[in-house]
Amino acid sequence: MSFVLQYLREHSRTIWTLLLFFVIYTVSFLLYHLPLAAVLYPTVICLLFGLVSACQSIYKAYQKHYRLTELQKLSDVVIQSELRSYTTTEDQDYRKIISHLCSEKQAMEQQMTTAYSEMIDYYTVWVHQIKTPISSMRLHLKKEDTALSRKLTSDLLHIEQYVEMVLTYLRMGSDTTDYVFREVDLDKLLKDNIRKLRGDFIIKKLNLQYTPSNETVITDEKWLSFVIGQILSNALKYTKEGCVSISVEHSKMLCITDTGIGIAPEDIPRIFERGFTGYHGREHIHASGLGLYLCKEICNRLGIGIDVVSEVDKGTTVRLNLNQKH
């Protein structure tokens, strides 16, 4: 019904013009004093034919409207192909406009894809280049065993993590990211990340509670390692004293628990949003709000469930469900 009313509004000028013709036609007959039947008979016939024609026009307009609505869900190529069936001059003009816009869109998409690919290539090279001086500095610092060298080694690790985070963030926007799913030794993955962060444990004098699980999981080792490393890094960053616990519960549920400052209840529903830092994140001016966002995105792609439970001033537990189907 709404379409009919809209159609009548759009064609109101034509309707009023026809009614005006009808009035002129009727008045002319009456001025010549023709019998009433001679006036009404042709008038009724014209009205009937006009009504039938109007119904047909409305029906065709509705069919066209419905078809165009369906075309909105299709690709550009299909839309242009379907529009060729509309043969009126106005339709052909619109088809040419749409065809031109589609061509411009494709050209812009191609330019953006090329620019994005070049940016990824640049940052990939940049990451590998910057790792060279980082590795060199780490080798020099290994020759010393002082509080300063341990602190600088820890800072270098964080720089490397931030560099990897930039590259990971850029790669998340690509549909061509390669995932290699295979059987991965969970203990080895955890130990590698613990080894990387051992300097932070020593500097902050935090205890580590970890019991090997002897579990294996089917996943992409590189991306899962990034998630675990990010969670452990957060646990160390926001824990001033106490310990960090790593355990594997039933059904391959990996739990990483800290005794840190915790997360405010109102912040928990938003911690996986991009750029969200929360109350404690605002206290740490260098927080980017990207770490947990990337973890969530990667977990979604790997088919891993991630859940956070936290209490202010008591600590946070992050659970990774590694037993989900891929």
Secondary structure, DSSP 8 states (H G I E B T S, - for coil): -HHHHHHHHHTHHHHHHHHHHHHHHHHHHHHTT--HHHHHHHHHHHHHHHHHHHHHHHHHHHHHHHHHHHHTTS-HHHHHHHHTT--SHHHHHHHHHHHHHHHHHHHHHHHHHHHHHHHHHHHHHHHHHHHHHHHHHHHHHHT--SHHHHHHHHHHHHHHHHHHHHHHHHHHT-TT----EEEEEHHHHHHHHHHHTHHHHHHHT-EEEE-----EEEEEHHHHHHHHHHHHHHHHHT-SSSEEEEEEEGGGEEEEEE-SS---TTTGGGTTSTT--HHHHHHSTT--S-HHHHHHHHHHHHT-EEEEEEETTTEEEEEEETT---
